[in-house]
Amino acid sequence: MDELNDQQVQRLEKLDTLQGLGVSPYGRRYEPTHTVAEIIASYSSKQKEALETHHIACKIAGRIVALRRFGKAAFATLQDGGDRLQVYLKQDVVGIEPYTISKEFDLGDWIGVEGRLFRTKTDELTVEVKTFVFLAKGLRPLPEKWHGLTDIETRYRQRYVDLIANPDIHRTFRMRSQIVSQIRRFLTERGFLEVETPMMQPIPGGAAARPFVTHHNTLDIDLYLRIAPELYLKRLIVGGLRRVFEINRNFRNEGISTIHNPEFTMLEFYQAYADYHDLMTLTEELFSDLATTVCGTTTIDYQGQSIDLAPPWRRMPYLDAVVEVNQVDPSIVTDLEKAVDVAKSLNVHIEPEKGLIPVLTQLFEATVEPTLIQPTFITDFPIEISPLARRKDANPALTDRFELFVGGRELANGFSELNDPIDQRQRFEGQVEQRAAGDDEAHYLDEDFLRALEYGMPPTAGEGIGIDRLVMLLTNQASIRDVILFPQLRPDTSL
């Protein structure tokens, strides 16, 4: 414990007082008859006369978040999860000794109370307390101005305080849990099998990203925290599991922003005998199902913009999108010099020495992505930026791939999987050359995955959906840190 302030000293003194009175400040098992939410749902519509007539008894528990004393009576507000209910302690009802003990209450203490429901003169639903017990004494006072805590650093670093101070946060994380549960239900009802794949891998693969590295002492080998489960899930398709999915934690050693956290949650699923068109349709069905289940409608508000998630959604080829959004000559998609000129005219930072496709990619990210507010599938990505996707039969320079954009950001990436082991080896070798040239995010060559493909993988489509960004969308949160309970932060040097 760091240096004590005056309030902490006072709380420790109260702790001693309670123990001197024979009261345990840290209670045992306590079994409420109701949650606060259940009481509000069942009795908030009951009028004063009905409560007096029916004498509704209850036993609840929670944290004291408000406290007012009036001589021989006191009102306290208990918070249970994200819900709050007032309780009333009167010396004549609880008894002189218990009421004396209640004078040791502080904001932040956990108590259990038993009594009956009534309405005060101001018509507030309240529990008249007959008995109470201490469940946990709070030794550290809540931060100054904790009510409606707005300091971002404190909210993310001390999420436990954020949950106390901002009951609405409970709603966001309840919705997150509901979203994940509904995804599982949606996929299992369609014959998908939930599986688990390694989080520590000898070769990181399945995405273009810089991995975290660790070391296993017994085997004396370096291992990587997975950047994606893709290559392992496709091994399962090779083995004959026709439909698989995993809701997994991925780790990427990259920057932190409102849409990036180095540890994040991803849904990946693979379906044998399907192509990327099948998955676009499935994705439309999944998103509309989630919106209807969680939000009650397919038309949602996100950061002041109305977004309609009802299918069908717009579909637009990658290169066409660059041309259409910027209203430029289509020849830029085949002419590096023209593409560079367009980028410069639009003040887009580019690296011309890397070639045409990287320049077009920078143009797309800077000028196209922010315009994709309504759900849009961008399709037919160049092969240079799609090393695991199947070539298009009509144009081998492009791939059967899509990315889903909603609200100006990418939420999903899917494609018809490359199942030709010879083509896959050539693409891996090209990625190895890029790594040798200094690209830390290029793919590694995975010989075991190639061996798996050589046994034969049926035509397959696969997709990854960022759970955190999906939750942001459905809960109307602007930052990924608002949908991750404990986002990554710099160490707290004040401790």
Disulfide bonds with the S-S distance in Angstrom:
none
